């Protein structure tokens, strides 16, 4: 929803693993004013740099440009267009959680991102 925590982690992780082979975007139905500092810290612990990211609004244009749309709790606020594959990742919101919880949430996102990448990329390219 806020495009500041879970979706940030998913975008940064998938972009890292895809290494330019996939155009990864993230957006939120109710963008926050800033990124979740705990998620940013966890990504930095992993050697990833989310500093170029910022919360962005989800639009029909974002969805129409996608082949796969991963949602994390946006419900009816997410545009649904025919011909897109939709995945709902039910994950705890890291906002206000202790760092140990945030690390576990990012670990769960990391695992799902890697599974999705294996589905999207030819195995010989991995």
DAMO-V734428 format. One record per backbone hydrogen bond with DSSP energy under -0.5 kcal/mol. NH is the residue of the N-H (numbers start at 0). CO is the residue of the C=O. E is the energy in kcal/mol with one decimal. If there is no record, write none. Layout:
nh/co/e
NH/CO/E
NH/CO/E
This chain:
nh/co/e
8/4/-2.7
9/5/-2.6
10/6/-2.6
11/7/-2.7
12/8/-2.8
13/9/-2.6
14/10/-2.5
15/11/-2.1
16/12/-2.7
17/13/-3.0
18/14/-1.3
19/14/-0.6
20/17/-1.8
23/21/-0.8
27/55/-2.9
29/0/-3.0
30/27/-0.6
31/1/-2.5
35/3/-2.9
36/34/-0.6
39/35/-2.3
40/36/-2.2
41/37/-2.2
42/38/-2.5
43/39/-2.3
44/40/-2.2
45/41/-1.1
46/43/-1.9
47/42/-2.5
49/47/-0.7
52/49/-1.9
57/27/-2.3
62/58/-1.8
63/59/-2.8
64/60/-1.3
65/62/-1.5
68/84/-3.4
69/67/-0.5
70/68/-0.6
70/86/-3.3
76/73/-1.9
77/74/-1.3
80/78/-0.5
83/80/-1.1
84/66/-2.5
85/83/-0.5
86/68/-2.8
88/70/-3.1
88/86/-0.6
89/87/-0.8
90/88/-1.0
96/93/-2.2
100/97/-0.7
101/97/-2.1
102/98/-2.8
103/99/-1.8
104/100/-2.5
105/101/-2.7
106/102/-2.4
107/103/-2.2
108/104/-2.4
109/105/-2.8
110/106/-2.3
111/107/-2.2
112/108/-2.9
113/109/-2.3
114/110/-2.0
115/111/-2.6
116/112/-2.6
117/113/-2.0
118/114/-1.3
119/115/-1.8
120/116/-2.4
124/121/-2.7
125/122/-0.9
